[in-house]
């Protein structure tokens, strides 16, 4: 089996090397033509077209999303999923490097598909829209896309090279206060100021924030504050982004938000409404078994991965929802130095740099070799699933 695995790895690396120029062209085409959440029509067409031409069986419009798709090579279990993100950030383009995620997922799927005669089961390339806002993966999870998958693999470009992604749970909540309109000078005692209640909620949450556990925070904005300065606002609304280190901690934070809003409403004579406004992103549960395998393959290309720095969190992602269902990996690989940051114009530039091209080829090889290992080794799959079930029950 070891000799067979080595032969498959060699064939996969040769396939990636042969496709390196084409994969970089895909990354640059996506970079030059950014599209946003649920509207990534050209990106989805480009990626799915490449897979269809390679003989993958394509399904478009997955989970009710026009820009979501799956493409399969082979049949049955075991199944390894290679994930592609391709939405961009409004005003910043691919400042999160999703053009590289898409190209790497595409290349790895094509490479593993090329050695299908040597592996069991199937490779499933999954096009996942709207990671930056909307949660395409979360919707695909609920639609059953990952129900018969044994592992889900992807990477993310960043400013660190970390084997595991410290990604928090996240959701947005809308809080609305209802008061009573009045003229602020003609009959001020008749008014009940909904905006004053909203402002007070910000003050209360500011105090609460100093007592939250590590990884938890609330960030809010005013989305409606009144219609005119000579009318006591009868309606005011805020949108709050909640993050927490774990999904249970996020649920606790949401309950605290509700209690704070209710308390402010009682104190100000208003009524409060609190409702979840977005899909919830679960916290990410890393498959250590598979992450270690990926890191070993990537080290062969001279890119070492280290554990994340304790207490540092890198945002949230709907890969967390996938990781609740199947063993999953989401390593970060640096395309710029640690003094930089994603979601900046500088990171968007880095996502089309010479360093990004080197990372793309190395990561595509490592993803493809890890995917091949999943298909070839029942022992590896059993270990990954055992750890996954332990983490869920824990």
C-alpha positions, 0 to 999 in steps of 0.5 A: 500500500505504501508503494501504491500511495507513493505512486499516486502522490507522484502522479498527482504532483505531476498533474498539478505541475502540468496544470500549474499555468492554467490554475494560475490563469484561473486565479488571475481571471477571478481576481480581475473580475470580482463578484459578490455574494450569491452573484458569482455567476462568471466565477461559477461558470468558469470553475464548473466549466473546467470540471465538466470538460475534465469529465466530472458529472456536474450539478448546478443550482445546488441547495437552491443557489444559482451560483452553487454547484457540485462536480463528481468524479468516480462514484460512491464512498469513500468521498472526499470533498474539495471546497472552492470559495469565489466571492469577493469583498465589495470595494476590495475585490479578492482581498481575502484571497478567494481566487486562490481558494477556488483555483486550489480546490479546482486543481486538487479535484482535477489532480485526484480525478486524474488518478481515479483508477488507482483510488476507490470512491469519488472526489466531489468538487463543491462550489460554495458561494457567499462565504463573506456574507450569506453562508453558502456552505451552511445552506449546502450543509442543510441541503445534505450536500455533505451527508455522504462525504468522508472529509472536506478539504480547503485552505485559506491564504493569510498572513500566518502559516497555521495548521489549524484555523482558530475560527469563531462562531458568528451571527448577526442580530437585528434589535429594534425599539418601538416608541411613540412619535411626538413633537420634541418642543410642542408636546415632548412628554407625549414622546417615547424616544426609540433612538434614546433606547437604542443608544442606551443599548450601545452603552449597556453592551459597552459595559458588558463587553468588558466582562465577556470571555476570550473570543467573544465580542459584540460590534453594532451599527445603527441602521435606522435612527429616525426620520427628522430632527423635529420628530421624537423617533418612534422607531430605531434599529441596530444591527449587531455582529456577535462572535464567540469562541464556540457555538454554545458561547455564541448562544449564551451571548445572544441570550445576553443581548436579548436580556440587555434589550429587554432591560433597556426597553423596560427602563425607557418605556419602549418595546424591543424586538430581537431577531437573528438576521443572518445564517449562523456560522458555527465555530470551526472544529479542526480534524487534527488527523487530516491537518497533520497529513496536509501539513506533512505534504505541504512541508515537502514544498518547503512551507512549514505550518505551525500551531496557531498563537493562543488567544488569536482568532482569525474571524469566522467562516461557514466552513465551521458548519461543514466541520460539524458534519464531517472531518474538515481542514482549513489551514492558513498559508501566508501570502504576505508577512505577518505585519499585513492583514487580509480585507485590505487593498494590500492583501488583494494585491498579494493575492495576485503576486508571485508569492501567491502563485508559489503558494497556490501550486504547493497548496494544490499539491498538498490538498490533492495528496491529502485527498488521495490519502483519504480515498486510499486509507481506511485507517486514516478515515477511521481515525478522522471520524473517531476524532470527529465524533469525540469532538462532537460529543465533547 
